[in-house]
Amino acid sequence: MDVYNRIESWMKSFGFLEPWNIDLQAMADELELLVIRGPIRAAYIGCSDLDLRVVFIDTRKEPWRQRITLAHEISHHWLHSGCQLWMPKLSRELQEWEAKRLSFHLLAPDYMLACRLNMSVWELSEEFGMPMTWIRQRMDIYWSKHSLHGGI
């Protein structure tokens, strides 16, 4: 089972069946991530030796941007270990790309999109509470995945 299917099963186990009930804070709590919100630079700090996992969310940003940031940092927690500070640049860039891609799935999972394919970008933006540019990117990922696998 790939990470996207595991995440999807995990989200369904929380009862996240509609866009408006995706609770990223509940996900962070389940993963034992301490989320600190304030006028601070967004970041994830994880150290397995100290059993420390902290996500910083910048409250100066728009609420949708804060959700993207939290989803991105949860994605790092799911996907990666180690410290990016000591990684080669290409490895860091790959981790950032992977976390960004998974964060799209956390905020608009395939199983929620599949029953909304007749909706416009504007309607999806309203439904998921995300900007239209973000929805367009998410739908590009959705369609590239499903056209490669022969449909839904």
CYANA upper distance limits for C-alpha pairs under 8 A (distance plus 0.5 A):
  1 MET  CA      5 ASN  CA      6.66
  1 MET  CA      6 ARG  CA      7.06
  2 ASP  CA      6 ARG  CA      6.87
  3 VAL  CA      7 ILE  CA      6.52
  4 TYR  CA      8 GLU  CA      6.57
  4 TYR  CA    102 LEU  CA      7.91
  4 TYR  CA    105 HIS  CA      7.95
  5 ASN  CA      9 SER  CA      6.67
  6 ARG  CA     10 TRP  CA      6.57
  7 ILE  CA     11 MET  CA      6.52
  7 ILE  CA    106 LEU  CA      8.10
  8 GLU  CA     12 LYS  CA      6.70
  8 GLU  CA    109 PRO  CA      7.45
  8 GLU  CA    111 TYR  CA      8.22
  9 SER  CA     13 SER  CA      6.67
 10 TRP  CA     14 PHE  CA      7.22
 11 MET  CA     15 GLY  CA      7.21
 11 MET  CA     16 PHE  CA      6.08
 12 LYS  CA     16 PHE  CA      5.80
 12 LYS  CA     17 LEU  CA      6.91
 16 PHE  CA     21 ASN  CA      6.14
 16 PHE  CA     22 ILE  CA      5.74
 16 PHE  CA     23 ASP  CA      8.09
 17 LEU  CA     21 ASN  CA      7.59
 17 LEU  CA     22 ILE  CA      8.21
 17 LEU  CA    112 MET  CA      7.57
 18 GLU  CA     22 ILE  CA      7.46
 18 GLU  CA    112 MET  CA      7.18
 19 PRO  CA    107 LEU  CA      8.18
 19 PRO  CA    108 ALA  CA      7.52
 19 PRO  CA    112 MET  CA      7.72
 19 PRO  CA    127 GLU  CA      7.13
 19 PRO  CA    128 PHE  CA      5.84
 20 TRP  CA    127 GLU  CA      8.02
 20 TRP  CA    128 PHE  CA      7.30
 22 ILE  CA    107 LEU  CA      7.77
 23 ASP  CA     27 MET  CA      7.11
 24 LEU  CA     28 ALA  CA      6.67
 24 LEU  CA     67 ARG  CA      8.00
 24 LEU  CA     70 LEU  CA      7.56
 24 LEU  CA     71 ALA  CA      7.31
 25 GLN  CA     29 ASP  CA      6.57
 25 GLN  CA     35 VAL  CA      8.38
 26 ALA  CA     30 GLU  CA      6.63
 27 MET  CA     31 LEU  CA      6.79
 27 MET  CA     74 ILE  CA      8.45
 28 ALA  CA     32 GLU  CA      6.60
 28 ALA  CA     33 LEU  CA      5.51
 28 ALA  CA     34 LEU  CA      7.74
 28 ALA  CA     35 VAL  CA      7.87
 28 ALA  CA     74 ILE  CA      7.24
 29 ASP  CA     33 LEU  CA      6.25
 29 ASP  CA     34 LEU  CA      7.73
 32 GLU  CA     53 ARG  CA      7.73
 33 LEU  CA     53 ARG  CA      5.62
 33 LEU  CA     54 VAL  CA      6.05
 33 LEU  CA     55 VAL  CA      7.25
 34 LEU  CA     53 ARG  CA      6.72
 34 LEU  CA     54 VAL  CA      5.16
 34 LEU  CA     55 VAL  CA      6.57
 35 VAL  CA     54 VAL  CA      6.41
 35 VAL  CA     55 VAL  CA      5.26
 35 VAL  CA     56 PHE  CA      6.43
 35 VAL  CA     57 ILE  CA      7.68
 36 ILE  CA     54 VAL  CA      7.80
 36 ILE  CA     55 VAL  CA      6.64
 36 ILE  CA     56 PHE  CA      5.39
 36 ILE  CA     57 ILE  CA      6.66
 37 ARG  CA     56 PHE  CA      6.40
 37 ARG  CA     57 ILE  CA      5.23
 37 ARG  CA     58 ASP  CA      6.57
 37 ARG  CA     59 THR  CA      6.57
 38 GLY  CA     56 PHE  CA      8.21
 38 GLY  CA     57 ILE  CA      6.94
 38 GLY  CA     58 ASP  CA      5.90
 38 GLY  CA     59 THR  CA      5.52
 38 GLY  CA     60 ARG  CA      8.04
 39 PRO  CA     57 ILE  CA      8.44
 39 PRO  CA     58 ASP  CA      5.61
 39 PRO  CA     59 THR  CA      5.82
 39 PRO  CA     60 ARG  CA      6.15
 40 ILE  CA     56 PHE  CA      7.57
 40 ILE  CA     57 ILE  CA      7.38
 40 ILE  CA     58 ASP  CA      5.46
 40 ILE  CA     59 THR  CA      7.93
 41 ARG  CA     56 PHE  CA      7.41
 41 ARG  CA     57 ILE  CA      7.47
 41 ARG  CA     58 ASP  CA      6.09
 42 ALA  CA     55 VAL  CA      7.84
 42 ALA  CA     56 PHE  CA      5.31
 42 ALA  CA     57 ILE  CA      5.24
 42 ALA  CA     58 ASP  CA      5.84
 42 ALA  CA     69 THR  CA      7.72
 43 ALA  CA     55 VAL  CA      6.25
 43 ALA  CA     56 PHE  CA      5.58
 43 ALA  CA     57 ILE  CA      7.59
 43 ALA  CA     73 GLU  CA      7.78
 44 TYR  CA     53 ARG  CA      7.84
 44 TYR  CA     54 VAL  CA      6.24
 44 TYR  CA     55 VAL  CA      4.97
 44 TYR  CA     56 PHE  CA      6.84
 44 TYR  CA     73 GLU  CA      6.38
 44 TYR  CA     76 HIS  CA      8.47
 45 ILE  CA     52 LEU  CA      8.00
 45 ILE  CA     53 ARG  CA      6.21
 45 ILE  CA     54 VAL  CA      5.67
 45 ILE  CA     55 VAL  CA      6.92
 46 GLY  CA     51 ASP  CA      8.23
 46 GLY  CA     52 LEU  CA      5.99
 46 GLY  CA     53 ARG  CA      4.84
 46 GLY  CA     54 VAL  CA      6.88
 46 GLY  CA     77 HIS  CA      8.41
 46 GLY  CA     83 CYS  CA      8.34
 47 CYS  CA     51 ASP  CA      6.45
 47 CYS  CA     52 LEU  CA      5.65
 47 CYS  CA     53 ARG  CA      7.02
 47 CYS  CA     82 GLY  CA      8.21
 48 SER  CA     52 LEU  CA      6.84
 48 SER  CA     53 ARG  CA      8.48
 55 VAL  CA     70 LEU  CA      7.91
 55 VAL  CA     73 GLU  CA      7.24
 57 ILE  CA     66 GLN  CA      6.81
 57 ILE  CA     69 THR  CA      7.48
 57 ILE  CA     70 LEU  CA      7.43
 58 ASP  CA     66 GLN  CA      7.33
 59 THR  CA     63 PRO  CA      8.31
 59 THR  CA     66 GLN  CA      7.56
 61 LYS  CA     65 ARG  CA      6.56
 61 LYS  CA     66 GLN  CA      6.78
 62 GLU  CA     66 GLN  CA      6.84
 63 PRO  CA     67 ARG  CA      6.85
 64 TRP  CA     68 ILE  CA      6.82
 64 TRP  CA    129 GLY  CA      7.47
 64 TRP  CA    130 MET  CA      6.48
 64 TRP  CA    131 PRO  CA      8.31
 65 ARG  CA     69 THR  CA      6.64
 66 GLN  CA     70 LEU  CA      6.69
 67 ARG  CA     71 ALA  CA      6.59
 68 ILE  CA     72 HIS  CA      6.50
 68 ILE  CA    103 SER  CA      7.36
 68 ILE  CA    107 LEU  CA      8.08
 69 THR  CA     73 GLU  CA      6.68
 70 LEU  CA     74 ILE  CA      6.59
 71 ALA  CA     75 SER  CA      6.59
 71 ALA  CA    103 SER  CA      5.39
 71 ALA  CA    104 PHE  CA      8.41
 71 ALA  CA    106 LEU  CA      6.87
 71 ALA  CA    107 LEU  CA      7.51
 72 HIS  CA     76 HIS  CA      6.92
 72 HIS  CA     99 ALA  CA      5.97
 72 HIS  CA    100 LYS  CA      6.23
 72 HIS  CA    102 LEU  CA      7.83
 72 HIS  CA    103 SER  CA      5.37
 73 GLU  CA     77 HIS  CA      6.90
 73 GLU  CA     99 ALA  CA      7.83
 74 ILE  CA     78 TRP  CA      6.81
 74 ILE  CA    103 SER  CA      8.25
 75 SER  CA     79 LEU  CA      6.54
 75 SER  CA     99 ALA  CA      5.47
 75 SER  CA    100 LYS  CA      8.11
 75 SER  CA    102 LEU  CA      6.38
 75 SER  CA    103 SER  CA      6.42
 76 HIS  CA     80 HIS  CA      5.92
 76 HIS  CA     95 GLN  CA      8.03
 76 HIS  CA     96 GLU  CA      8.50
 76 HIS  CA     99 ALA  CA      5.88
 77 HIS  CA     81 SER  CA      7.84
 79 LEU  CA     98 GLU  CA      8.37
 79 LEU  CA     99 ALA  CA      7.83
 80 HIS  CA     95 GLN  CA      7.85
 83 CYS  CA     87 MET  CA      7.60
 84 GLN  CA     92 ARG  CA      6.51
 87 MET  CA     91 SER  CA      6.63
 87 MET  CA     92 ARG  CA      6.71
 88 PRO  CA     92 ARG  CA      6.96
 89 LYS  CA     93 GLU  CA      6.67
 90 LEU  CA     94 LEU  CA      6.63
 91 SER  CA     95 GLN  CA      6.75
 92 ARG  CA     96 GLU  CA      6.69
 93 GLU  CA     97 TRP  CA      6.66
 94 LEU  CA     98 GLU  CA      6.63
 95 GLN  CA     99 ALA  CA      6.59
 96 GLU  CA    100 LYS  CA      6.55
 97 TRP  CA    101 ARG  CA      6.65
 98 GLU  CA    102 LEU  CA      6.72
 99 ALA  CA    103 SER  CA      6.49
100 LYS  CA    104 PHE  CA      7.03
101 ARG  CA    105 HIS  CA      7.38
102 LEU  CA    106 LEU  CA      6.82
103 SER  CA    107 LEU  CA      6.75
104 PHE  CA    108 ALA  CA      6.47
104 PHE  CA    109 PRO  CA      7.88
104 PHE  CA    138 ARG  CA      6.53
105 HIS  CA    109 PRO  CA      4.92
105 HIS  CA    110 ASP  CA      7.34
105 HIS  CA    138 ARG  CA      8.44
107 LEU  CA    128 PHE  CA      8.14
108 ALA  CA    112 MET  CA      7.04
108 ALA  CA    113 LEU  CA      7.19
108 ALA  CA    128 PHE  CA      7.52
108 ALA  CA    138 ARG  CA      8.12
109 PRO  CA    113 LEU  CA      6.91
110 ASP  CA    114 ALA  CA      6.37
110 ASP  CA    142 TYR  CA      7.46
111 TYR  CA    115 CYS  CA      7.73
112 MET  CA    116 ARG  CA      7.48
113 LEU  CA    117 LEU  CA      6.76
114 ALA  CA    152 ILE  CA      8.09
116 ARG  CA    124 LEU  CA      8.26
119 MET  CA    123 GLU  CA      6.27
119 MET  CA    124 LEU  CA      6.74
120 SER  CA    124 LEU  CA      6.67
121 VAL  CA    125 SER  CA      6.49
121 VAL  CA    132 MET  CA      6.65
121 VAL  CA    135 ILE  CA      7.00
121 VAL  CA    136 ARG  CA      7.27
122 TRP  CA    126 GLU  CA      6.82
122 TRP  CA    132 MET  CA      6.71
123 GLU  CA    127 GLU  CA      6.54
124 LEU  CA    128 PHE  CA      6.46
124 LEU  CA    129 GLY  CA      8.46
124 LEU  CA    132 MET  CA      8.38
124 LEU  CA    135 ILE  CA      7.40
125 SER  CA    129 GLY  CA      6.03
125 SER  CA    130 MET  CA      5.54
125 SER  CA    131 PRO  CA      6.15
125 SER  CA    132 MET  CA      5.84
125 SER  CA    135 ILE  CA      6.62
126 GLU  CA    130 MET  CA      7.41
130 MET  CA    134 TRP  CA      6.99
130 MET  CA    135 ILE  CA      7.22
131 PRO  CA    135 ILE  CA      6.89
132 MET  CA    136 ARG  CA      6.59
133 THR  CA    137 GLN  CA      6.92
134 TRP  CA    138 ARG  CA      6.70
135 ILE  CA    139 MET  CA      6.55
136 ARG  CA    140 ASP  CA      6.68
137 GLN  CA    141 ILE  CA      6.93
138 ARG  CA    142 TYR  CA      6.71
139 MET  CA    143 TRP  CA      6.51
140 ASP  CA    144 SER  CA      6.54
141 ILE  CA    145 LYS  CA      6.61
142 TYR  CA    146 HIS  CA      6.70
143 TRP  CA    147 SER  CA      6.27
144 SER  CA    148 LEU  CA      6.67
145 LYS  CA    149 HIS  CA      6.92
146 HIS  CA    150 GLY  CA      6.58
146 HIS  CA    151 GLY  CA      5.18
146 HIS  CA    152 ILE  CA      6.36
147 SER  CA    151 GLY  CA      5.92
